[in-house]
Amino acid sequence: MTNYSAWDVSSQDFPIKGAIEKQIEFLCRYAILAPSVHNVQPWRFEIDNSTLRVFLAKERTLEAGDPTGREGWLSIGAAIENLLVAAKYFGLSAAEIRRNAHSVEYAFTPGQADLHLEPLMQAMVNRASNREPYSSTPVARETLDEIAGNQDEGVQVVASSDRKLIELIANLTGRAIAIALGNPSFRDELSSLVRSSWTKKSTGMPGFGLAVSGARSLIENKLIRSGATADAQGKKEHDVLIHSGAVVLVFADGDTQPYWINAGRAYQRAALVATAHSLDTATMAATVEAADFHLDVERYCDTGGRLLAVMRIGHSGKPARHSPRLAAHEVVTFSS
Ligand SMILES: Cc1cc2nc3c(=O)[nH]c(=O)nc-3n(C[C@H](O)[C@H](O)[C@H](O)COP(=O)(O)O)c2cc1C
Protein backbone atom coordinates (compact mmCIF):
# COMPACT_ATOMS: atom_id res chain seq x y z
CA MET A 1 0.00 0.00 0.00
CA THR A 2 1.39 3.42 -0.91
CA ASN A 3 0.20 6.72 0.47
CA TYR A 4 -1.82 7.16 -2.75
CA SER A 5 -4.08 4.21 -1.89
CA ALA A 6 -6.72 6.43 -0.24
CA TRP A 7 -8.00 6.98 -3.78
CA ASP A 8 -8.85 3.29 -4.23
CA VAL A 9 -12.08 3.65 -2.25
CA SER A 10 -15.07 1.99 -3.92
CA SER A 11 -18.74 2.43 -3.04
CA GLN A 12 -19.11 -1.36 -3.47
CA ASP A 13 -17.22 -1.75 -0.19
CA PHE A 14 -19.71 0.21 1.94
CA PRO A 15 -20.41 -2.01 5.01
CA ILE A 16 -24.14 -2.08 4.40
CA LYS A 17 -24.74 -4.66 7.14
CA GLY A 18 -22.02 -3.31 9.44
CA ALA A 19 -22.40 -1.34 12.68
CA ILE A 20 -23.12 2.37 12.26
CA GLU A 21 -19.60 3.24 13.53
CA LYS A 22 -18.13 1.23 10.68
CA GLN A 23 -20.42 2.96 8.20
CA ILE A 24 -19.37 6.40 9.47
CA GLU A 25 -15.72 5.32 9.29
CA PHE A 26 -16.33 4.43 5.65
CA LEU A 27 -17.76 7.91 4.99
CA CYS A 28 -14.51 9.39 6.33
CA ARG A 29 -12.67 7.66 3.48
CA TYR A 30 -14.50 10.06 1.12
CA ALA A 31 -13.96 13.05 3.41
CA ILE A 32 -10.16 12.65 3.24
CA LEU A 33 -10.19 12.90 -0.56
CA ALA A 34 -11.16 16.57 -0.24
CA PRO A 35 -8.74 19.29 -1.33
CA SER A 36 -6.95 21.21 1.42
CA VAL A 37 -4.66 24.20 1.60
CA HIS A 38 -1.08 23.05 0.72
CA ASN A 39 -2.48 19.51 1.14
CA VAL A 40 -1.98 19.70 4.91
CA GLN A 41 -5.23 17.76 5.48
CA PRO A 42 -6.08 19.71 8.64
CA TRP A 43 -8.88 17.35 9.74
CA ARG A 44 -9.44 14.87 12.51
CA PHE A 45 -12.54 12.69 12.91
CA GLU A 46 -13.80 11.16 16.14
CA ILE A 47 -16.59 8.57 16.00
CA ASP A 48 -18.73 7.86 19.05
CA ASN A 49 -21.48 5.33 18.24
CA SER A 50 -23.72 7.16 15.77
CA THR A 51 -22.10 10.60 16.11
CA LEU A 52 -19.08 12.08 14.41
CA ARG A 53 -16.99 15.04 15.53
CA VAL A 54 -14.81 16.78 12.96
CA PHE A 55 -11.91 18.79 14.43
CA LEU A 56 -9.22 21.11 13.18
CA ALA A 57 -5.94 19.21 13.72
CA LYS A 58 -3.76 21.91 15.29
CA GLU A 59 -0.57 20.06 14.30
CA ARG A 60 -1.52 20.39 10.62
CA THR A 61 -2.31 24.09 10.39
CA LEU A 62 -0.30 26.83 8.70
CA GLU A 63 1.09 29.57 10.91
CA ALA A 64 2.35 31.87 8.18
CA GLY A 65 0.05 30.96 5.29
CA ASP A 66 -3.16 30.80 7.30
CA PRO A 67 -2.86 32.81 10.50
CA THR A 68 -6.64 33.17 10.98
CA GLY A 69 -7.43 29.48 10.31
CA ARG A 70 -9.71 30.51 7.44
CA GLU A 71 -8.09 28.20 4.85
CA GLY A 72 -7.98 25.31 7.33
CA TRP A 73 -11.69 25.56 8.07
CA LEU A 74 -12.55 25.99 4.39
CA SER A 75 -10.66 22.72 3.82
CA ILE A 76 -12.61 21.05 6.63
CA GLY A 77 -15.83 22.35 5.06
CA ALA A 78 -14.78 20.66 1.81
CA ALA A 79 -14.16 17.37 3.65
CA ILE A 80 -17.55 17.66 5.38
CA GLU A 81 -19.27 18.17 2.02
CA ASN A 82 -17.73 14.94 0.69
CA LEU A 83 -18.77 13.15 3.86
CA LEU A 84 -22.38 14.40 3.81
CA VAL A 85 -22.88 13.72 0.10
CA ALA A 86 -21.57 10.17 0.67
CA ALA A 87 -23.86 9.77 3.71
CA LYS A 88 -26.91 10.68 1.60
CA TYR A 89 -25.81 8.40 -1.20
CA PHE A 90 -25.48 5.42 1.15
CA GLY A 91 -28.74 6.18 2.99
CA LEU A 92 -27.54 7.77 6.22
CA SER A 93 -29.33 10.87 7.33
CA ALA A 94 -27.07 13.42 9.06
CA ALA A 95 -28.11 16.17 11.48
CA GLU A 96 -25.67 18.78 12.75
CA ILE A 97 -26.01 18.68 16.55
CA ARG A 98 -23.18 20.94 17.76
CA ARG A 99 -20.72 23.47 16.40
CA ASN A 100 -18.09 25.35 18.37
CA ALA A 101 -14.73 27.01 17.72
CA HIS A 102 -12.94 23.63 17.62
CA SER A 103 -15.33 21.17 16.01
CA VAL A 104 -18.60 20.32 14.28
CA GLU A 105 -20.65 17.32 15.37
CA TYR A 106 -23.15 15.26 13.38
CA ALA A 107 -25.61 12.53 14.42
CA PHE A 108 -26.43 9.84 11.86
CA THR A 109 -29.61 7.79 11.53
CA PRO A 110 -30.71 5.34 8.83
CA GLY A 111 -32.45 7.13 5.96
CA GLN A 112 -33.20 6.81 2.27
CA ALA A 113 -30.28 6.15 -0.11
CA ASP A 114 -30.05 8.78 -2.86
CA LEU A 115 -28.50 7.05 -5.85
CA HIS A 116 -28.84 10.23 -7.96
CA LEU A 117 -25.66 11.34 -6.23
CA GLU A 118 -23.60 8.73 -8.10
CA PRO A 119 -21.95 11.36 -10.41
CA LEU A 120 -20.79 13.34 -7.37
CA MET A 121 -19.46 10.17 -5.71
CA GLN A 122 -17.46 9.50 -8.89
CA ALA A 123 -16.31 13.12 -8.92
CA MET A 124 -14.91 12.82 -5.38
CA VAL A 125 -12.59 10.07 -6.58
CA ASN A 126 -11.82 11.64 -9.99
CA ARG A 127 -11.16 15.21 -8.77
CA ALA A 128 -7.57 16.46 -8.55
CA SER A 129 -6.32 20.04 -8.74
CA ASN A 130 -5.13 20.71 -12.28
CA ARG A 131 -2.64 23.61 -12.34
CA GLU A 132 -1.90 23.38 -16.08
CA PRO A 133 -3.15 26.19 -18.36
CA TYR A 134 -6.75 25.79 -19.57
CA SER A 135 -8.26 26.75 -22.91
CA SER A 136 -10.18 30.05 -22.69
CA THR A 137 -13.32 28.59 -24.27
CA PRO A 138 -16.19 29.83 -22.10
CA VAL A 139 -18.03 27.23 -20.02
CA ALA A 140 -21.68 26.66 -21.06
CA ARG A 141 -24.17 28.84 -19.20
CA GLU A 142 -26.24 25.84 -18.00
CA THR A 143 -23.13 24.21 -16.57
CA LEU A 144 -22.18 27.42 -14.74
CA ASP A 145 -25.73 27.64 -13.37
CA GLU A 146 -25.50 24.07 -12.10
CA ILE A 147 -22.09 24.74 -10.51
CA ALA A 148 -23.45 27.81 -8.72
CA GLY A 149 -26.75 26.10 -7.91
CA ASN A 150 -26.05 24.57 -4.50
CA GLN A 151 -25.76 27.33 -1.98
CA ASP A 152 -25.36 26.70 1.70
CA GLU A 153 -26.84 28.95 4.40
CA GLY A 154 -25.31 32.45 4.27
CA VAL A 155 -23.20 31.57 1.20
CA GLN A 156 -23.33 32.86 -2.38
CA VAL A 157 -21.59 31.12 -5.30
CA VAL A 158 -20.79 32.98 -8.52
CA ALA A 159 -19.72 30.90 -11.56
CA SER A 160 -18.89 33.12 -14.51
CA SER A 161 -17.10 33.33 -17.85
CA ASP A 162 -17.19 37.16 -17.74
CA ARG A 163 -13.79 38.16 -19.18
CA LYS A 164 -13.65 41.37 -17.14
CA LEU A 165 -14.13 39.43 -13.93
CA ILE A 166 -11.53 36.85 -14.98
CA GLU A 167 -9.06 39.67 -15.76
CA LEU A 168 -9.70 41.28 -12.40
CA ILE A 169 -9.09 37.99 -10.55
CA ALA A 170 -5.98 37.29 -12.66
CA ASN A 171 -4.46 40.72 -11.89
CA LEU A 172 -5.22 40.57 -8.19
CA THR A 173 -4.00 36.98 -7.84
CA GLY A 174 -0.73 37.67 -9.68
CA ARG A 175 0.02 40.64 -7.41
CA ALA A 176 -1.12 38.86 -4.24
CA ILE A 177 1.09 35.83 -4.92
CA ALA A 178 4.16 37.98 -5.53
CA ILE A 179 3.48 39.78 -2.22
CA ALA A 180 2.91 36.53 -0.28
CA LEU A 181 6.12 35.03 -1.68
CA GLY A 182 7.96 38.18 -0.64
CA ASN A 183 7.42 37.08 2.97
CA PRO A 184 10.24 34.74 4.15
CA SER A 185 8.03 32.96 6.75
CA PHE A 186 5.39 32.24 4.12
CA ARG A 187 8.08 30.93 1.76
CA ASP A 188 9.66 28.71 4.44
CA GLU A 189 6.35 27.14 5.32
CA LEU A 190 5.25 26.66 1.70
CA SER A 191 8.59 25.21 0.64
CA SER A 192 8.42 22.69 3.51
CA LEU A 193 5.27 21.31 1.85
CA VAL A 194 6.51 21.35 -1.77
CA ARG A 195 7.81 17.88 -2.62
CA SER A 196 9.51 16.14 -5.50
CA SER A 197 7.37 14.28 -8.02
CA TRP A 198 8.47 10.98 -6.41
CA THR A 199 7.60 11.83 -2.82
CA LYS A 200 6.33 9.08 -0.54
CA LYS A 201 5.17 11.58 2.08
CA SER A 202 1.45 11.65 2.82
CA THR A 203 1.01 15.42 3.09
CA GLY A 204 2.18 18.32 0.94
CA MET A 205 2.29 18.89 -2.80
CA PRO A 206 4.23 16.69 -5.23
CA GLY A 207 5.88 18.49 -8.16
CA PHE A 208 3.75 16.67 -10.74
CA GLY A 209 0.69 18.51 -9.36
CA LEU A 210 2.40 21.90 -9.52
CA ALA A 211 2.83 21.94 -13.30
CA VAL A 212 6.63 21.69 -13.06
CA SER A 213 8.90 19.06 -14.65
CA GLY A 214 10.26 16.11 -12.68
CA ALA A 215 13.76 17.61 -12.69
CA ARG A 216 12.49 21.00 -11.54
CA SER A 217 10.43 19.34 -8.78
CA LEU A 218 13.73 18.27 -7.16
CA ILE A 219 14.71 21.90 -6.58
CA GLU A 220 11.34 23.68 -6.53
CA ASN A 221 11.25 23.91 -2.72
CA LYS A 222 14.72 25.50 -2.65
CA LEU A 223 13.75 27.99 -5.36
CA ILE A 224 10.62 28.96 -3.44
CA ARG A 225 12.55 29.30 -0.18
CA SER A 226 15.13 31.59 -1.83
CA GLY A 227 12.44 34.03 -2.97
CA ALA A 228 14.00 34.16 -6.44
CA THR A 229 10.80 32.98 -8.12
CA ALA A 230 8.26 35.27 -6.41
CA ASP A 231 7.60 37.57 -9.37
CA ALA A 232 7.75 34.75 -11.93
CA GLN A 233 5.24 32.75 -9.86
CA GLY A 234 2.89 35.73 -9.69
CA LYS A 235 3.11 36.14 -13.46
CA LYS A 236 2.58 32.41 -14.04
CA GLU A 237 -0.61 32.40 -11.93
CA HIS A 238 -1.82 35.57 -13.66
CA ASP A 239 -1.27 34.00 -17.08
CA VAL A 240 -3.01 30.71 -16.36
CA LEU A 241 -5.93 32.52 -14.75
CA ILE A 242 -6.45 34.94 -17.58
CA HIS A 243 -6.89 32.01 -19.96
CA SER A 244 -9.30 30.03 -17.81
CA GLY A 245 -12.76 29.21 -19.21
CA ALA A 246 -14.52 30.49 -16.10
CA VAL A 247 -14.05 31.30 -12.44
CA VAL A 248 -16.04 30.14 -9.45
CA LEU A 249 -16.14 32.50 -6.48
CA VAL A 250 -17.60 31.74 -3.08
CA PHE A 251 -18.82 34.59 -0.89
CA ALA A 252 -20.36 34.45 2.58
CA ASP A 253 -22.31 36.77 4.86
CA GLY A 254 -19.44 36.77 7.37
CA ASP A 255 -15.74 36.04 7.78
CA THR A 256 -15.70 33.77 10.82
CA GLN A 257 -15.40 30.01 11.36
CA PRO A 258 -19.09 29.04 10.87
CA TYR A 259 -19.08 30.88 7.51
CA TRP A 260 -15.73 29.32 6.53
CA ILE A 261 -17.18 25.82 7.06
CA ASN A 262 -20.30 26.57 5.00
CA ALA A 263 -18.25 28.27 2.28
CA GLY A 264 -15.90 25.26 2.19
CA ARG A 265 -18.89 22.99 1.66
CA ALA A 266 -20.23 25.17 -1.18
CA TYR A 267 -16.74 25.39 -2.75
CA GLN A 268 -16.37 21.62 -2.74
CA ARG A 269 -19.88 21.06 -4.09
CA ALA A 270 -19.03 23.42 -6.97
CA ALA A 271 -15.76 21.52 -7.58
CA LEU A 272 -17.61 18.18 -7.62
CA VAL A 273 -20.26 19.43 -10.05
CA ALA A 274 -17.52 20.87 -12.31
CA THR A 275 -15.59 17.58 -12.14
CA ALA A 276 -18.75 15.63 -12.96
CA HIS A 277 -18.94 17.80 -16.12
CA SER A 278 -15.34 16.76 -16.97
CA LEU A 279 -14.04 20.24 -16.19
CA ASP A 280 -10.62 20.78 -14.61
CA THR A 281 -10.40 22.85 -11.42
CA ALA A 282 -7.69 24.72 -9.52
CA THR A 283 -7.89 26.93 -6.43
CA MET A 284 -6.06 30.18 -5.67
CA ALA A 285 -6.38 31.54 -2.15
CA ALA A 286 -4.10 34.57 -2.67
CA THR A 287 -6.85 37.13 -3.34
CA VAL A 288 -8.83 35.89 -0.34
CA GLU A 289 -5.86 36.13 2.02
CA ALA A 290 -3.91 39.19 0.82
CA ALA A 291 -4.72 42.35 2.79
CA ASP A 292 -7.85 43.92 1.28
CA PHE A 293 -7.57 42.58 -2.29
CA HIS A 294 -10.88 40.75 -1.81
CA LEU A 295 -12.71 44.12 -1.65
CA ASP A 296 -12.27 44.77 -5.39
CA VAL A 297 -13.88 41.43 -6.25
CA GLU A 298 -16.68 42.00 -3.76
CA ARG A 299 -17.38 45.42 -5.29
CA TYR A 300 -17.43 43.96 -8.81
CA CYS A 301 -19.69 41.00 -8.00
CA ASP A 302 -21.91 42.94 -5.60
CA THR A 303 -23.27 39.88 -3.76
CA GLY A 304 -22.96 41.67 -0.43
CA GLY A 305 -20.72 38.85 0.84
CA ARG A 306 -17.04 38.43 1.80
CA LEU A 307 -14.93 36.61 -0.83
CA LEU A 308 -13.75 33.29 0.68
CA ALA A 309 -12.74 31.04 -2.20
CA VAL A 310 -11.54 31.39 -5.81
CA MET A 311 -11.36 28.53 -8.29
CA ARG A 312 -10.63 28.53 -12.01
CA ILE A 313 -12.34 25.94 -14.19
CA GLY A 314 -11.90 24.84 -17.80
CA HIS A 315 -10.22 22.23 -19.96
CA SER A 316 -6.48 21.67 -19.67
CA GLY A 317 -6.13 18.72 -22.03
CA LYS A 318 -3.57 17.24 -19.61
CA PRO A 319 -4.84 14.83 -16.98
CA ALA A 320 -4.15 15.72 -13.34
CA ARG A 321 -2.70 13.13 -10.96
CA HIS A 322 -3.85 12.51 -7.43
CA SER A 323 -1.77 13.91 -4.63
CA PRO A 324 -1.12 11.76 -1.55
CA ARG A 325 -3.31 11.46 1.52
CA LEU A 326 -2.88 10.40 5.12
CA ALA A 327 -4.60 7.04 5.54
CA ALA A 328 -8.06 7.11 7.14
CA HIS A 329 -6.77 5.26 10.21
CA GLU A 330 -4.28 8.11 10.83
CA VAL A 331 -7.03 10.72 11.14
CA VAL A 332 -10.07 8.75 12.38
CA THR A 333 -10.43 7.63 16.00
CA PHE A 334 -13.18 5.89 17.94
CA SER A 335 -14.09 7.20 21.37
CA SER A 336 -16.11 4.17 22.47
C1 LIG B 1 -8.97 26.22 1.03
C2 LIG B 1 -7.99 25.84 -0.06
C3 LIG B 1 -7.07 26.77 -0.51
C4 LIG B 1 -6.18 26.44 -1.55
N1 LIG B 1 -5.32 27.38 -2.03
C5 LIG B 1 -4.51 27.08 -3.07
C6 LIG B 1 -3.67 28.07 -3.65
O1 LIG B 1 -3.66 29.23 -3.23
N2 LIG B 1 -2.86 27.73 -4.69
C7 LIG B 1 -2.85 26.45 -5.18
O2 LIG B 1 -2.11 26.18 -6.13
N3 LIG B 1 -3.66 25.48 -4.66
C8 LIG B 1 -4.48 25.77 -3.63
N4 LIG B 1 -5.32 24.82 -3.12
C9 LIG B 1 -5.28 23.46 -3.67
C10 LIG B 1 -4.50 22.54 -2.75
O3 LIG B 1 -3.11 22.80 -2.81
C11 LIG B 1 -4.81 21.08 -3.14
O4 LIG B 1 -6.16 20.83 -2.87
C12 LIG B 1 -3.97 20.08 -2.37
O5 LIG B 1 -2.62 20.20 -2.74
C13 LIG B 1 -4.44 18.65 -2.61
O6 LIG B 1 -4.40 18.34 -3.97
P1 LIG B 1 -5.70 17.89 -4.76
O7 LIG B 1 -6.64 19.07 -4.80
O8 LIG B 1 -5.19 17.53 -6.12
O9 LIG B 1 -6.34 16.73 -4.06
C14 LIG B 1 -6.21 25.13 -2.09
C15 LIG B 1 -7.15 24.20 -1.62
C16 LIG B 1 -8.04 24.56 -0.61
C17 LIG B 1 -9.07 23.57 -0.14
PDBQT file of the ligand as one rigid body, heavy atoms in Angstrom, charges set to zero:
ROOT
HETATM    1  C1  LIG A 401      -8.968  26.220   1.034  1.00  0.00    +0.000 C 
HETATM    2  C2  LIG A 401      -7.995  25.840  -0.056  1.00  0.00    +0.000 A 
HETATM    3  C3  LIG A 401      -7.073  26.770  -0.512  1.00  0.00    +0.000 A 
HETATM    4  C4  LIG A 401      -6.181  26.440  -1.547  1.00  0.00    +0.000 A 
HETATM    5  N1  LIG A 401      -5.317  27.380  -2.027  1.00  0.00    +0.000 NA
HETATM    6  C5  LIG A 401      -4.510  27.082  -3.068  1.00  0.00    +0.000 A 
HETATM    7  C6  LIG A 401      -3.666  28.066  -3.651  1.00  0.00    +0.000 A 
HETATM    8  O1  LIG A 401      -3.657  29.230  -3.232  1.00  0.00    +0.000 OA
HETATM    9  N2  LIG A 401      -2.861  27.731  -4.693  1.00  0.00    +0.000 N 
HETATM   10  C7  LIG A 401      -2.854  26.448  -5.184  1.00  0.00    +0.000 A 
HETATM   11  O2  LIG A 401      -2.113  26.183  -6.128  1.00  0.00    +0.000 OA
HETATM   12  N3  LIG A 401      -3.656  25.482  -4.657  1.00  0.00    +0.000 NA
HETATM   13  C8  LIG A 401      -4.483  25.770  -3.629  1.00  0.00    +0.000 A 
HETATM   14  N4  LIG A 401      -5.319  24.819  -3.116  1.00  0.00    +0.000 N 
HETATM   15  C9  LIG A 401      -5.284  23.459  -3.666  1.00  0.00    +0.000 C 
HETATM   16  C10 LIG A 401      -4.503  22.536  -2.747  1.00  0.00    +0.000 C 
HETATM   17  O3  LIG A 401      -3.114  22.803  -2.813  1.00  0.00    +0.000 OA
HETATM   18  C11 LIG A 401      -4.808  21.076  -3.143  1.00  0.00    +0.000 C 
HETATM   19  O4  LIG A 401      -6.158  20.834  -2.866  1.00  0.00    +0.000 OA
HETATM   20  C12 LIG A 401      -3.973  20.080  -2.371  1.00  0.00    +0.000 C 
HETATM   21  O5  LIG A 401      -2.625  20.199  -2.745  1.00  0.00    +0.000 OA
HETATM   22  C13 LIG A 401      -4.438  18.655  -2.608  1.00  0.00    +0.000 C 
HETATM   23  O6  LIG A 401      -4.404  18.336  -3.967  1.00  0.00    +0.000 OA
HETATM   24  P1  LIG A 401      -5.704  17.891  -4.759  1.00  0.00    +0.000 P 
HETATM   25  O7  LIG A 401      -6.643  19.066  -4.802  1.00  0.00    +0.000 OA
HETATM   26  O8  LIG A 401      -5.194  17.527  -6.120  1.00  0.00    +0.000 OA
HETATM   27  O9  LIG A 401      -6.345  16.734  -4.059  1.00  0.00    +0.000 OA
HETATM   28  C14 LIG A 401      -6.215  25.126  -2.092  1.00  0.00    +0.000 A 
HETATM   29  C15 LIG A 401      -7.154  24.200  -1.622  1.00  0.00    +0.000 A 
HETATM   30  C16 LIG A 401      -8.042  24.556  -0.615  1.00  0.00    +0.000 A 
HETATM   31  C17 LIG A 401      -9.067  23.572  -0.142  1.00  0.00    +0.000 C 
ENDROOT
TORSDOF 0
